[in-house]
Amino acid sequence: MKPAPTLALALLLATAAARAQTPPADAASAPEAAAASAPEPRPTPAPPPPSCNQLTSHALSADLKAATAHAQQQPLQAQVTLYDEAVAQWGSAIAACEGRARDRATRNLADSQKTREALAEKLQAGSQCESAHHDASALQELARGAFGERRFAEAASLYRKAEGMWDLAVDQCSGSQQQTAQRRREQSEIDGHNAEFCAPPFERARDFSTRLRNAGAALPLAERQAQSQIGETLWRDTARLCKGSAQELALNNAQALARERGTPWVATPLPGAPPAVAPAVPTAPTAVAAAPKPATPPPATAAATAATAAPLRQAAATPIVPLAAPAAPEPKLFDRSAGDTHYVGRFVREDDDTVSGTGRVEWKNGDVYEGPLTHSRREGAGEIRWANGQRYKGDWAGDHATGHGLMVFANGNQFDGTLVDGQPEGEGRLTYASGDVYTGQIHQGLPHGKGLYVWTSGQRYDGEWVNDKPQGRGRMRFTNGNQYEGQLAAGLPQGQGRMVFPSGDVYEGQFEAGKAHGEGRYAWKSGERYEGAWARGLKHGQGIFYWPTGDRWEGVFKEDERTDDGYMVRKGN
């Protein structure tokens, strides 16, 4: 049995217990003191401002959304809102970028603003303007259909109704919409006139010329010349009844017959044909124009195009009737000089001291011409050799190398096709001294329009040209084997396109200066593919990389490499 504790020990234990239950005087203030002595929390640093590349990527995405809405013809207000967003994004990119990137952003901003302003103007014009445009276009399309089916009277009536509807659109619209309506009203007036007055004689002249071309080779020379005079008369009478490009086309057909015949025109009506009745409007003169008309006319109106493209109707009731050729003085041997010009050949001297006939003309500067002359002017098919080595063999009109011919330039280049006043113009083949060859449309001596260019290196381009540069839409095959189809500017892929590489890889999307730039999709032959933003030919911006296994990585790329701003998604997740 344990002994009981002493009194002193009991007091000692009681005092210790009391101290344990009573905290020291400064214990209550300990938390406040600790809080006071703790360091203040540091503020979270602000995120860095977006980079030029990030802002450019955002702006391109906004542009893509707006362009898609525009192509899908979404409501005008929605399109304007999307273009507002694109304009704001490009403004931010301009503020953050420098150098070439800033210039690119400035151009894109201007393009987006231009489209936005056009849409806003259309929106402001209101539904009445849009409805008038729609109805007038529908009437115009019906008129074209009737014309193409040779229902000329019906086509004329529809064109007049379309003209009236375009008049209404002019009153209800403003700005560019009003200007467009005005232009189309004028065109409808021309097309309606041609459907009523021009189309029937145009058909008759075309049918006669076709039969003459098919059967003329079998006729004696005198009969063929007489029939050519009838054909030219038909075309000139037709031109008097036509307007616009249809009139130009009729005159060019008349002049083509004159060049083939090589003799002056004498008005010779078709026996038994009804007289041409001119409409009660000002008409073009039927006399031969002093200045030659272009051998290749500008693009025809809808009426002229339909008239020339419609199937030929056989006119068996109007057979070719041979007529005697008009009497002309018999050319005699002629060898004499006049000033610095020497004539040798079978010529006839005329009262006004000019000559007509066929022979050789030499000038003191060394130039030489061989062929027909009419009143001392080169007309028909002839050849000239200039002293500098340049030469031309082909058609002449009004003393100018105009029509079809071969021009060999002093620098070794050659052109075979249509010319106007010695300048390649229209369709033809241009062979350069280097061996390069261009075949297609020409304007002022340069490739312009649609054509095919083949370089000696093996590169080739087939598509649209502007002033000697591949520009517009076309197909380019490069010497390294790359094949591109899409938009080009200054000879390089620019805009939307598709590039196929010799390896089998394919890129489809936006280009700038020949490189992938903007939104695009690259598919490797091995099965990988990337869809997203590009910059100067590199993956740059938001995108997704896919593996053949089904895995993919989504995030931000920088200069062709993945960044930390992204994540991997496994197949099935």
LODO-362397 format. One line per 4 residues: number of its first residue (from 0); their letters; for each residue x, y, z of C-alpha. Coordinates in steps of 0.1 Angstrom, whole numbers, plus 5000, padded with zeros to 4 digits. Example, Ala and Ser with C-alpha at 12.3 -4.5 7.8 and 13.67 -1.06 7.14 Angstrom:
2
0> as> 5123:4955:5078  5137:4989:5071
This chain:
573
0> mkpa> 5000:5000:5000  5014:5034:4988  5020:5061:5015  4997:5093:5012
4> ptla> 5013:5124:4998  5025:5150:5022  5008:5185:5025  5038:5202:5008
8> lall> 5037:5180:4979  4999:5185:4975  5003:5223:4975  5031:5221:4949
12> lata> 5009:5200:4926  4980:5224:4929  5001:5254:4920  5015:5237:4889
16> aara> 4980:5228:4878  4968:5264:4882  4997:5277:4861  4990:5252:4834
20> qtpp> 4953:5264:4832  4962:5302:4832  4979:5315:4800  5007:5341:4804
24> adaa> 4997:5377:4800  5011:5381:4765  4997:5349:4751  4964:5365:4740
28> sape> 4983:5391:4718  5006:5365:4702  4984:5360:4670  4982:5398:4664
32> aaaa> 5019:5401:4669  5026:5373:4645  5002:5388:4619  5019:5422:4623
36> sape> 5054:5407:4618  5044:5386:4587  5055:5400:4553  5028:5416:4531
40> prpt> 5017:5394:4500  5034:5404:4467  5011:5416:4439  5005:5391:4409
44> papp> 5025:5404:4379  5003:5416:4349  5004:5393:4319  5026:5406:4290
48> ppsc> 5007:5423:4261  4999:5401:4231  5027:5398:4205  5025:5409:4169
52> nqlt> 5022:5373:4158  4994:5366:4182  4974:5396:4172  4980:5388:4135
56> shal> 4967:5353:4141  4936:5366:4158  4930:5391:4130  4933:5364:4104
60> sadl> 4908:5343:4122  4884:5372:4124  4889:5379:4087  4882:5343:4079
64> kaat> 4849:5343:4098  4839:5375:4080  4848:5362:4046  4830:5329:4052
68> ahaq> 4798:5348:4062  4802:5369:4031  4806:5339:4008  4776:5322:4025
72> qqpl> 4755:5354:4020  4745:5356:4056  4724:5386:4068  4740:5419:4060
76> qaqv> 4740:5430:4096  4758:5399:4107  4784:5404:4080  4790:5440:4089
80> tlyd> 4795:5430:4126  4820:5404:4117  4840:5428:4095  4839:5454:4123
84> eava> 4856:5428:4145  4882:5421:4118  4889:5458:4114  4894:5462:4151
88> qwgs> 4918:5432:4153  4939:5445:4124  4941:5479:4141  4955:5462:4172
92> aiaa> 4980:5442:4150  4992:5474:4133  4999:5490:4168  5020:5460:4179
96> cegr> 5038:5451:4147  5067:5467:4128  5083:5465:4094  5069:5440:4069
100> ardr> 5044:5426:4094  5030:5461:4099  5027:5467:4062  5009:5434:4057
104> atrn> 4985:5443:4086  4979:5477:4070  4970:5462:4037  4947:5437:4052
108> lads> 4930:5464:4073  4924:5485:4041  4909:5454:4024  4886:5446:4053
112> qktr> 4875:5482:4056  4867:5484:4019  4845:5453:4021  4829:5465:4053
116> eala> 4820:5499:4037  4805:5482:4006  4783:5460:4029  4773:5489:4051
120> eklq> 4763:5509:4020  4743:5479:4008  4727:5476:4042  4719:5513:4043
124> agsq> 4703:5512:4009  4676:5490:4024  4654:5462:4012  4637:5481:3984
128> cesa> 4670:5487:3966  4680:5450:3971  4646:5438:3958  4649:5461:3927
132> hhda> 4683:5447:3919  4671:5411:3923  4640:5416:3901  4659:5434:3874
136> salq> 4686:5407:3873  4660:5381:3870  4643:5398:3841  4677:5403:3824
140> elar> 4685:5366:3828  4651:5356:3813  4659:5380:3783  4692:5363:3778
144> gafg> 4676:5329:3778  4650:5340:3752  4678:5355:3730  4698:5323:3732
148> errf> 4668:5304:3719  4664:5329:3691  4631:5343:3704  4642:5378:3695
152> aeaa> 4609:5396:3699  4603:5382:3733  4639:5389:3743  4635:5426:3732
156> slyr> 4604:5429:3754  4621:5414:3784  4651:5436:3780  4629:5466:3779
160> kaeg> 4612:5455:3812  4646:5449:3827  4656:5484:3817  4625:5498:3835
164> mwdl> 4633:5478:3866  4669:5490:3866  4655:5526:3863  4636:5519:3895
168> avdq> 4667:5506:3912  4685:5538:3902  4658:5558:3920  4658:5536:3951
172> csgs> 4695:5530:3956  4725:5552:3963  4763:5551:3960  4778:5521:3942
176> qqqt> 4745:5502:3941  4730:5531:3922  4760:5533:3898  4757:5495:3891
180> aqrr> 4720:5499:3884  4728:5527:3860  4754:5507:3841  4730:5477:3838
184> reqs> 4702:5499:3827  4723:5512:3798  4734:5477:3789  4697:5464:3790
188> eidg> 4688:5493:3766  4716:5483:3742  4707:5446:3744  4670:5453:3739
192> hnae> 4678:5474:3708  4701:5446:3694  4675:5419:3700  4648:5439:3680
196> fcap> 4669:5454:3652  4703:5438:3651  4699:5401:3656  4679:5391:3624
200> pfer> 4703:5408:3599  4732:5396:3620  4721:5360:3615  4716:5365:3578
204> ardf> 4751:5380:3573  4767:5353:3594  4749:5325:3575  4759:5340:3542
208> strl> 4796:5344:3553  4796:5308:3566  4784:5294:3533  4808:5316:3514
212> rnag> 4837:5303:3535  4827:5267:3529  4819:5269:3492  4841:5299:3481
216> aalp> 4872:5279:3473  4854:5260:3445  4842:5293:3428  4860:5311:3401
220> laer> 4880:5341:3413  4855:5367:3398  4825:5350:3414  4843:5346:3447
224> qaqs> 4851:5383:3447  4815:5392:3439  4802:5371:3467  4827:5386:3491
228> qige> 4813:5421:3481  4778:5409:3489  4790:5395:3523  4808:5427:3532
232> tlwr> 4776:5447:3522  4755:5425:3545  4778:5431:3574  4780:5468:3569
236> dtar> 4742:5471:3566  4740:5450:3598  4765:5473:3616  4742:5503:3608
240> lckg> 4714:5486:3628  4734:5475:3658  4748:5491:3689  4778:5486:3711
244> saqe> 4801:5456:3707  4777:5440:3682  4783:5469:3659  4820:5466:3664
248> laln> 4818:5429:3656  4798:5434:3624  4823:5460:3612  4853:5437:3620
252> naqa> 4836:5409:3600  4832:5433:3571  4868:5443:3572  4879:5407:3574
256> lare> 4862:5400:3541  4878:5431:3526  4913:5420:3537  4908:5385:3523
260> rgtp> 4895:5399:3490  4922:5426:3487  4901:5450:3466  4881:5481:3476
264> wvat> 4845:5476:3488  4816:5483:3463  4781:5482:3479  4765:5450:3465
268> plpg> 4731:5440:3480  4720:5404:3481  4696:5398:3453  4660:5393:3466
272> appa> 4670:5402:3502  4646:5426:3520  4660:5461:3525  4675:5469:3558
276> vapa> 4652:5491:3579  4670:5513:3604  4654:5521:3637  4644:5556:3645
280> vpta> 4676:5563:3664  4710:5577:3654  4730:5550:3635  4766:5544:3626
284> ptav> 4778:5554:3590  4782:5526:3565  4812:5541:3548  4847:5526:3553
288> aaap> 4862:5542:3584  4894:5562:3578  4911:5546:3608  4913:5508:3610
292> kpat> 4892:5490:3635  4909:5466:3659  4912:5431:3644  4901:5417:3678
296> pppa> 4871:5435:3692  4865:5442:3729  4843:5416:3748  4809:5415:3732
300> taaa> 4777:5424:3749  4753:5396:3760  4733:5402:3728  4763:5400:3705
304> taat> 4778:5370:3722  4745:5351:3720  4741:5360:3683  4775:5348:3673
308> aapl> 4774:5317:3695  4739:5305:3684  4738:5275:3660  4739:5284:3623
312> rqaa> 4705:5281:3606  4708:5269:3570  4694:5295:3546  4688:5273:3515
316> atpi> 4663:5299:3501  4691:5324:3496  4717:5307:3474  4750:5324:3465
320> vpla> 4744:5343:3433  4774:5350:3411  4778:5386:3399  4803:5401:3375
324> apaa> 4833:5418:3392  4833:5456:3390  4854:5469:3361  4888:5483:3371
328> pepk> 4917:5498:3351  4942:5471:3340  4975:5474:3360  5006:5478:3340
332> lfdr> 5043:5474:3346  5053:5503:3367  5089:5514:3377  5093:5549:3390
336> sagd> 5102:5570:3420  5082:5596:3439  5103:5615:3464  5122:5590:3486
340> thyv> 5098:5561:3475  5105:5538:3446  5077:5516:3431  5083:5484:3410
344> grfv> 5054:5462:3400  5020:5461:3383  5004:5494:3394  4979:5519:3381
348> redd> 4986:5556:3385  4956:5576:3397  4945:5612:3393  4956:5623:3427
352> dtvs> 4991:5610:3421  4986:5578:3440  4990:5542:3428  4970:5510:3432
356> gtgr> 4981:5475:3424  5006:5449:3435  5044:5451:3437  5075:5462:3456
360> vewk> 5079:5496:3474  5114:5507:3486  5122:5536:3508  5156:5554:3510
364> ngdv> 5159:5545:3547  5161:5508:3537  5126:5497:3545  5110:5474:3518
368> yegp> 5073:5464:3513  5059:5438:3489  5022:5434:3484  4990:5452:3473
372> lths> 4985:5490:3474  4952:5508:3473  4956:5546:3467  4992:5542:3478
376> rreg> 4981:5527:3511  4990:5491:3521  4958:5470:3520  4954:5432:3520
380> agei> 4981:5407:3526  5017:5420:3523  5052:5418:3538  5075:5445:3551
384> rwan> 5111:5443:3561  5124:5472:3582  5160:5484:3579  5166:5475:3616
388> gqry> 5159:5438:3609  5123:5437:3621  5098:5422:3596  5061:5416:3593
392> kgdw> 5041:5394:3570  5003:5394:3572  4972:5416:3569  4972:5453:3563
396> agdh> 4943:5478:3567  4945:5516:3561  4983:5514:3557  4987:5498:3591
400> atgh> 4998:5463:3600  4964:5452:3613  4948:5418:3613  4965:5384:3614
404> glmv> 5002:5380:3607  5037:5371:3618  5059:5398:3633  5096:5391:3639
408> fang> 5111:5418:3661  5147:5431:3660  5155:5415:3694  5146:5380:3681
412> nqfd> 5111:5377:3696  5084:5365:3673  5046:5369:3674  5021:5350:3653
416> gtlv> 4985:5362:3658  4963:5393:3655  4978:5428:3655  4965:5463:3657
420> dgqp> 4987:5490:3641  5018:5468:3643  5012:5459:3680  5003:5424:3691
424> egeg> 4967:5427:3703  4941:5399:3708  4950:5362:3704  4984:5348:3694
428> rlty> 5016:5330:3701  5047:5349:3713  5080:5331:3710  5109:5348:3729
432> asgd> 5145:5348:3718  5153:5329:3750  5131:5300:3739  5102:5308:3762
436> vytg> 5067:5305:3746  5034:5322:3755  5001:5313:3738  4970:5332:3746
440> qihq> 4956:5367:3749  4978:5398:3743  4972:5435:3751  4996:5462:3739
444> glph> 5023:5436:3731  5022:5419:3765  5006:5388:3779  4973:5400:3793
448> gkgl> 4941:5380:3798  4942:5342:3797  4972:5323:3784  4998:5295:3787
452> yvwt> 5035:5304:3793  5062:5277:3790  5097:5285:3802  5128:5268:3787
456> sgqr> 5135:5257:3823  5104:5235:3823  5083:5258:3844  5048:5265:3830
460> ydge> 5018:5286:3839  4983:5284:3825  4959:5310:3838  4952:5348:3840
464> wvnd> 4978:5375:3832  4979:5412:3839  5006:5433:3821  5031:5404:3815
468> kpqg> 5026:5390:3851  5008:5359:3861  4980:5374:3882  4946:5361:3891
472> rgrm> 4937:5325:3890  4957:5298:3873  4979:5267:3875  5017:5269:3880
476> rftn> 5041:5240:3877  5075:5249:3891  5109:5236:3880  5113:5218:3914
480> gnqy> 5082:5197:3907  5058:5217:3929  5023:5222:3913  5001:5250:3924
484> egql> 4965:5259:3916  4948:5290:3929  4953:5328:3932  4985:5345:3921
488> aagl> 4999:5380:3923  5031:5391:3904  5038:5355:3895  5037:5341:3930
492> pqgq> 5010:5322:3949  4989:5349:3968  4955:5343:3984  4937:5310:3984
496> grmv> 4953:5280:3967  4965:5244:3967  5002:5233:3964  5011:5196:3957
500> fpsg> 5047:5187:3964  5068:5160:3945  5069:5141:3978  5031:5137:3977
504> dvye> 5026:5162:4005  4997:5187:3999  4990:5221:4014  4957:5238:4009
508> gqfe> 4949:5273:4023  4962:5308:4022  4994:5320:4006  5014:5353:4007
512> agka> 5044:5359:3984  5046:5323:3975  5045:5309:4010  5019:5294:4033
516> hgeg> 5005:5323:4053  4972:5326:4071  4949:5296:4077  4957:5264:4060
520> ryaw> 4960:5226:4060  4991:5206:4053  4989:5168:4048  5020:5147:4047
524> ksge> 5021:5116:4026  5031:5096:4057  4996:5104:4072  5004:5133:4096
528> ryeg> 4985:5166:4090  4984:5201:4105  4954:5224:4104  4958:5260:4116
532> awar> 4977:5292:4113  5008:5297:4092  5033:5326:4088  5060:5328:4061
536> glkh> 5058:5291:4053  5060:5279:4090  5034:5266:4114  5028:5297:4135
540> gqgi> 4998:5305:4157  4968:5284:4169  4967:5249:4153  4962:5212:4156
544> fywp> 4987:5185:4147  4973:5150:4139  4992:5117:4139  4981:5086:4119
548> tgdr> 4975:5068:4152  4946:5091:4160  4965:5112:4186  4966:5150:4182
552> wegv> 4982:5180:4198  4962:5213:4201  4978:5246:4210  5000:5274:4198
556> fked> 5029:5269:4174  5058:5292:4170  5081:5291:4140  5072:5255:4132
560> ertd> 5076:5243:4167  5051:5234:4195  5051:5257:4225  5041:5251:4262
564> dgym> 5007:5266:4254  4990:5234:4243  4980:5199:4252  4981:5163:4239
568> vrkg> 4948:5144:4232  4951:5107:4229  4930:5086:4207  4896:5078:4223
572> n> 4898:5106:4248
